[in-house]
Amino acid sequence: MIRRLTLAVSIAAALVACGEQSTETTPSAPAAPASSGPTVITIDGSSTVYPITEAIAEEFQLANQGKVKVTVGVSGTGGGFKKFCRGELDIANASRPIQKLEMDACAASGVKYFELPVAYDALTVVVNPQNTFLSTITVEQLKQIWAPESQGTVTKWNQIDPSWPDAEFKLYGAGSDSGTFDYFTEAVVGKAKASRGDYTASEDDNTLVQGVSQDLNALGYFGYAYFAENQAKLKALAVVPVAGGEGVLPSEETVISGTYTPLARPMFIYVSEKAVARPEIKQFLDFYFQNVSELAREVRYVPLPESAYVLIKQHIDENKLGTVFGGEPATAITIEELLKREASL
């Protein structure tokens, strides 16, 4: 059932580049008669989670022979939550936990939800592969580069480290509506959305890949999947979490061990309580968690332990609603810590 990353990511990137707010995966089987058209499941949100959910949606439709139609949008984590909390979606893809204002919006609309972690990502800091002076960077140095007060004042490498070149760097990163932007700025700068604005921002990670790969003095960040697919064009930096520590490269092993901090992050789907009451949604969720482990690894994300997916399905059966984060960020949380938390609305 696995779809290759290159296909899944290129679809997501094309949608974002064209300004699409949603797309529909098309069932291969003939559509049901017009008099009894297919039941529709609506999903929107994170472009990072999109490759997993889109591929599962496509296979689910094939398995159901056109009886269920699944639409998967890519309006970003924030855009997805806006629709979800207005009651316009069954499921929201999210590359960060739901925030307090979004929780309030859902509560005001009477939307209760299940928060279901699906995999982990390792946000990756990259430079041009011809960059010979930089292989490791500290979180503090990243903060110096990306902090809002650095705009217009910190523009050269040697301002960060005197041993680095007297050359201007060029920055590439996620757009301000992205969950990746929220997470990176929280983890590195210390406050979500706190960032300098003089950088190339895009919701299309392939645009960021291209920019870094063509500029010797570039530095950027995006999800590990996009680095893994473009390793010949990029160099990942080892990240030093605390002063005096060792640099750690992103990988499945370092995410699982909890050493790739603070840039390892959980990814989620949020499902409304109302939606779960529908049999086709319950069937879709069963299908999702039966297949997500294999698919997550295929697209270079880190799957949760199998026991976690069993627990997630039990939470649905036991109607355990809400978020384990209380509207707070999820920076530097390990897989083990995530699974120990209790949910609340």
URLIN-V580853 format. One record per pair of residues at least 12 apart in sequence whose C-alpha atoms are under 7 Angstrom apart, sorted by the first residue. I is the first residue (numbers start at 1). J is the second residue. D is the distance in Angstrom with one decimal. If there is no record, write none. Layout:
<<I	J	D> <I	J	D>>
//
This chain:
<<1	59	6.7> <2	295	6.1> <3	55	6.5> <4	299	6.9> <5	299	5.0> <8	51	5.0> <9	51	6.1> <12	47	6.4> <12	50	6.9> <13	204	5.2> <13	206	6.7> <16	74	7.0> <16	203	6.5> <16	204	6.0> <17	204	6.3> <21	73	6.0> <21	74	6.0> <21	75	5.2> <22	44	6.9> <22	72	6.2> <22	73	3.5> <22	74	5.7> <22	75	6.9> <23	71	6.1> <23	72	5.6> <23	73	5.2> <24	70	6.7> <24	71	4.3> <24	72	5.7> <25	58	5.9> <25	70	6.5> <25	71	6.0> <25	72	6.9> <27	58	6.7> <27	61	5.5> <27	62	5.8> <27	66	5.9> <28	62	6.1> <29	62	6.3> <29	65	5.1> <29	66	5.6> <30	66	6.1> <31	66	4.9> <32	66	5.9> <32	67	6.2> <38	66	6.4> <38	67	4.6> <38	68	4.8> <38	69	5.8> <39	67	6.4> <39	68	4.7> <39	69	5.9> <40	68	5.9> <40	69	4.7> <40	70	5.7> <41	69	6.2> <41	70	4.7> <41	71	6.3> <41	90	6.4> <42	70	6.1> <42	71	5.1> <42	72	6.6> <42	89	5.3> <42	90	5.3> <42	91	6.4> <43	71	5.9> <43	72	4.7> <43	73	6.1> <43	89	5.9> <43	90	6.1> <43	91	4.8> <43	92	5.6> <44	72	5.4> <44	73	4.1> <44	74	5.7> <44	75	6.5> <44	80	5.2> <44	91	6.8> <44	92	5.2> <44	93	6.0> <45	73	6.2> <45	74	5.1> <45	75	5.1> <45	76	4.5> <45	77	4.5> <45	79	6.1> <45	80	3.8> <45	81	7.0> <45	92	5.4> <45	93	4.6> <45	94	6.1> <46	74	5.9> <46	75	6.7> <46	76	4.2> <46	77	4.3> <46	93	5.1> <46	94	5.0> <46	95	6.0> <47	74	5.2> <47	76	5.8> <48	95	6.4> <49	93	6.0> <49	94	6.6> <49	95	6.5> <49	267	6.8> <50	74	6.9> <52	295	6.6> <52	296	6.5> <54	72	6.2> <56	288	6.3> <57	70	6.0> <60	284	7.0> <76	177	6.5> <76	178	5.4> <76	179	6.9> <77	93	6.6> <77	94	4.9> <77	95	6.3> <77	178	6.0> <77	179	5.2> <78	177	6.1> <78	178	6.6> <78	179	6.7> <80	92	5.6> <80	93	7.0> <81	102	6.8> <85	102	7.0> <85	105	5.8> <85	106	4.3> <85	109	6.7> <85	111	6.2> <86	106	6.9> <86	109	6.3> <87	111	6.6> <90	271	5.9> <90	272	5.9> <90	275	5.5> <91	269	6.5> <91	270	5.5> <91	271	4.5> <91	272	6.6> <92	269	5.5> <92	270	5.0> <92	271	6.6> <93	268	6.1> <93	269	4.6> <93	270	6.5> <94	267	6.1> <94	268	5.1> <94	269	5.9> <95	179	5.3> <95	180	6.5> <95	266	7.0> <95	267	4.6> <95	268	6.3> <96	179	5.7> <96	183	6.7> <96	266	6.9> <96	267	6.1> <97	325	6.9> <97	329	6.8> <97	330	6.8> <98	327	6.0> <99	327	4.2> <99	328	6.5> <100	327	4.2> <111	272	6.5> <112	272	5.7> <112	273	5.5> <112	321	6.9> <113	270	6.3> <113	271	5.3> <113	272	4.2> <113	273	5.1> <113	321	5.6> <113	322	5.7> <114	270	5.6> <114	271	5.2> <114	272	6.3> <114	273	6.8> <114	320	7.0> <114	321	4.9> <114	322	5.6> <115	268	6.8> <115	269	6.4> <115	270	4.8> <115	271	6.9> <115	322	6.2> <115	323	5.6> <116	268	5.4> <116	269	5.3> <116	270	6.0> <116	312	6.6> <117	266	6.6> <117	267	5.7> <117	268	4.2> <117	269	6.4> <118	267	5.9> <118	268	5.3> <118	269	6.9> <118	292	7.0> <118	304	7.0> <119	266	6.0> <119	267	5.5> <119	296	6.6> <119	301	6.5> <119	302	5.6> <119	303	4.6> <119	304	5.5> <120	264	6.8> <120	265	5.6> <120	266	4.4> <120	267	5.7> <120	301	6.0> <120	302	4.9> <120	303	6.3> <121	223	6.5> <121	224	6.4> <121	264	5.8> <121	265	5.4> <121	266	6.3> <121	267	7.0> <121	301	5.4> <121	302	6.3> <122	223	6.2> <122	224	5.3> <122	250	5.9> <122	255	6.9> <122	263	5.8> <122	264	4.4> <122	265	6.3> <123	221	6.8> <123	222	5.6> <123	223	4.6> <123	224	5.6> <123	263	5.2> <123	264	6.2> <124	221	5.4> <124	222	5.6> <124	223	5.9> <124	224	5.4> <124	236	6.5> <124	250	6.6> <125	220	5.8> <125	221	4.5> <125	222	7.0> <125	236	5.8> <125	237	5.7> <126	219	5.7> <126	220	5.3> <126	221	6.0> <126	234	6.3> <126	235	5.4> <126	236	4.4> <126	237	5.7> <127	212	6.2> <127	218	5.7> <127	219	4.7> <127	220	6.6> <127	234	6.1> <127	235	5.3> <127	236	6.6> <128	212	5.6> <128	213	5.2> <128	215	6.5> <128	216	5.4> <128	218	6.2> <128	234	5.3> <128	235	5.9> <129	233	6.3> <129	234	5.0> <129	235	4.9> <130	216	6.4> <131	216	6.2> <133	164	6.7> <135	237	5.1> <135	238	6.3> <136	237	5.1> <136	238	4.6> <136	239	5.9> <136	247	6.0> <137	237	6.5> <137	238	6.3> <137	239	5.2> <137	240	6.1> <138	239	5.5> <138	240	4.4> <138	241	6.2> <139	188	6.0> <139	239	6.7> <139	240	6.1> <139	241	5.5> <141	160	6.5> <142	188	6.6> <143	188	5.5> <143	189	5.1> <146	195	5.6> <146	196	5.7> <147	189	5.9> <147	194	6.7> <147	195	5.1> <147	196	5.6> <148	194	6.1> <148	195	4.6> <148	196	3.9> <149	196	6.9> <150	196	6.6> <151	196	5.2> <151	197	6.9> <151	198	6.5> <155	168	5.5> <155	169	6.2> <156	168	4.1> <156	169	5.6> <157	169	6.3> <168	217	6.9> <169	217	4.9> <169	218	5.6> <170	199	6.9> <170	217	6.0> <170	218	4.6> <170	219	6.3> <171	199	4.9> <171	200	6.2> <171	218	5.7> <171	219	5.1> <171	220	5.6> <172	199	5.7> <172	200	4.8> <172	201	6.0> <172	208	5.8> <172	219	6.2> <172	220	4.4> <172	221	6.8> <173	200	6.4> <173	201	5.1> <173	202	6.7> <173	208	6.7> <173	220	5.4> <173	221	5.4> <173	222	6.8> <174	201	5.3> <174	202	5.3> <174	203	5.8> <174	222	6.9> <175	201	4.8> <175	202	4.8> <175	203	5.4> <176	193	6.8> <178	203	6.9> <181	193	6.7> <187	262	6.0> <187	263	6.9> <187	331	5.6> <205	222	6.6> <205	226	7.0> <213	233	5.3> <213	234	5.9> <224	300	6.9> <225	299	6.2> <225	300	5.0> <225	301	6.5> <228	300	6.9> <237	249	6.5> <241	261	6.1> <241	262	6.7> <248	260	5.9> <252	302	5.6> <256	335	6.9> <258	334	5.5> <261	332	5.4> <262	331	5.8> <262	332	4.3> <263	332	6.8> <264	332	6.6> <265	331	6.7> <289	309	6.3> <321	343	6.6> <321	344	6.6> <321	345	6.8> <322	343	5.2> <322	344	4.5> <322	345	4.2> <323	343	4.7> <323	344	5.3> <323	345	6.0> <324	341	5.7> <324	342	5.4> <324	343	4.1> <324	344	6.2> <326	344	7.0>>
//
